[in-house]
Every structure is written in C-alpha cells, then in structure tokens.
Amino acid sequence: MACTRETILSLYRNLIRESKKWSAYNYRMYALRKIRHEFQQNKLLTDPTKIEECYRQGHEALEMIIRQVTIGNLYGTGPLVIEKQKTNVQ
C-alpha cells in the first residue's frame, strides 16, 4: 500500500479525533501530546519503507486507542479539578 500524504493526514486526524473521546484527562492529554510529537518528529521522513513502518505503527495505535476509549467510557469517572468546568454564572 502506498502511503500518500492524504492517507497520512487522515490517520493523523483520526488519531486526534479518537484521542479527544477519552474521558480520563491524563490519558487524553498524554495521547494528544504523543501523537503531535510523533508526527512532528517524523514529518521530514523520505524513506518509503520507514514511512510505511510509521504508518503501520500509527494505524495500530489508532486501533488501540479506539479499544481503550470504549473500555474507559464503560468505567468513566467525573472530571478532574484541572479540567475546564462549565459554570452557570452570568
């Protein structure tokens, strides 16, 4: 499979989108930082085999995040103090 720019950007968007669904603040923020860091670090890759390997790892990470989000939502907790909370102050 040829990894085109569009498929890699689609993977990036899917990783970010699925990570934002995590109910646990610490997991969510870690995943978002890790995804952004990995894509930033590898944006200048030119070797097709290395790009394929990174794409495969990213796709495996996406599948893992989807599973973990589903499990995490089954046993969700309330928001942490550090998270932005909606207030009804007018």
N, C-alpha and C positions, 0 to 999 in steps of 0.2 A: 504494500500500500504506500503510495506516495503521500508524504506529509506536506500538504500545501500550507501556505500562510493562513488561508481561510479555516482549514481544519484545526490548526494550532490555536488560532484565536477563538474558535468555537469551543475547544477544550478549555481554554482559559476562562471564558465566560461561564461555562457550565460549572467549573470548579468553584468560581467565586459565588455563583448563584446558589449552589448546593451548600456551600460553607455558611452562607448567611442564614440558612434554615436551622442551624444548630441552636438549640435552646440554651445550652450551657455557655456562658460568656467566655470563659477561659479557653475552651475548645474552639469556639467560633473565632476569637481574635487570633489564636495561635495559627489556625488553619489559613486565615486570610493573610497573615504576615508571611507564612511559609510559602504559600502559592505565589504571592507577589515577588518574594525574594528569589525563588527558583526561576521564575520566568525572566526576571531582570538579569539574573546571573547568566542565563543561557541564551539571551537574545542575539548574541553575535555568533552562534554556532554556524558552521558552514559544512561540516562533515555530515553527509546524508545518513550514515549508519548511526552516528551519535544522536542526530535529530530523531531518528526512528526510535532509538532506545529511550530517549527522554519522553517522547510522545507515548510510548507504551507504558512507561512508569506513571506518567500523568493520568492515563486512562485507568490504570489500576488504582491510583489514588482516588479518582472520581468514584469508582465503584465502591471503594471502602468508605468514603465519606457518605455516600447515599445510604449504605447499610447502617453506619454509625448514627446518622441523623435520625433514621427510623427508630432505632433502638433507644436513642437518647430521648426522643419525644414520648416514648412509652413511659419513661420514668423521669419525666421533667420535674424541675424544681422552680421555685419562684425566682424573680430577677434579683441580682445582687445590688448592693448599695451603689457600686460604681457605675452600673448601667443607668442610662437616662430613663427617668420615670416621668410619666405624664402627670401633670398637675392640673387641677381644676381652678387654679387661682386666676381671677380675672381682674 
